[in-house]
Amino acid sequence: MDAIIECYKKYWSNYVNFNGRARRSEYWYPVLCNFVVSLALGILANLVSFLGILMGLFSLAVILPSLSVAVRRLHDVGKSGWWLLIVLVPLVGGVLLLIWACTDSNPGENQYGPNPKGV
């Protein structure tokens, strides 16, 4: 549980940092937290209609940090952040990004910085 909290804190503290590398946990724990919060807000918005505004505000708030952590995750596997645009290719783009997000870090240092695992 502490790892999830630490990764979510790092997610928000690096919300405009597009440099460096992010481990899988630094990417996936915030994805999980954002999914749970969105799910809870969606359920509440169905019960109380004006809470839909809160859900919209949350969605807007997580756009930039989600983009930055996704770019750093791509850097960790040796890809440029511009590869995020491949999601615009239907079906294939999303699958490819999912594979890269699940791939282990490149060992050692790459052009984007040292390995965050310290390996």
Order of alpha helices (4+ residues) and beta strands (2+ residues): alpha-alpha-alpha-alpha-alpha
